[in-house]
Amino acid sequence: LQLKEELDIKYDKLREDAIDAADAKQKQKDKELADYKEDLAMKAFQAVGSHLDASMDELEGNYSKEKRLAEANGEDTTAIDEKFEAKRKVLAQKQKDFKVAEALITTYQMASLAYKSGIEAGGPAGMVLGPIAAAVALAAGLANVRSILAQDVGAGAGGAAAAATSGTPAPEMMSG
């Protein structure tokens, strides 16, 4: 009877270990899947940005070609300038909107990393540093968003080009 109880205990222990191992393996698979989905989403997001940039390049090429043809035929180019300026403005607004979205994503990523770094200081200091670091990162990131929103896209590609270079990342709190 005692042998049976010992075997039951060993069996239960082996079963618990197997369940724990399966749970750990599933958690690892879930993390890998989440990381893959995040990476895929970022690549898709970057592809949208690249598409907008390529669209602006194509628009400028079409403008140059159409204007050269009109000038070669001795035609007035005012209508061409106006048509392409309107198209530039629409596309520049899309680029600006994209830059705002990109800056918001970066802001919240940096705030999360800053919070984690602050918390890693440990103890009561970490409990204070984490939220402070996150708040500083959020403030810097939102200031970046504000500067992007302040860009004027009325001048065609100029506003979007300026917005494209204003991707200053939020500061990161480093422990140690």
Secondary structure by P-SEA (a helix, b strand, c coil): caaaaaaaaaaaaaaaaaaaaaaaaaaaaaaaaaaaaaaaaaaaaaaaaaaaaaaaaaaaaaaaaaaaaaaaacccaaaaaaaaaaaaaaaaaaaaaaaaaaaaaaaaaaaaaaaaaaaacccaaaaaaaaaaaaaaaaaaaaaaaaaaaccccccaaaaaaaaacccccbbbbcc
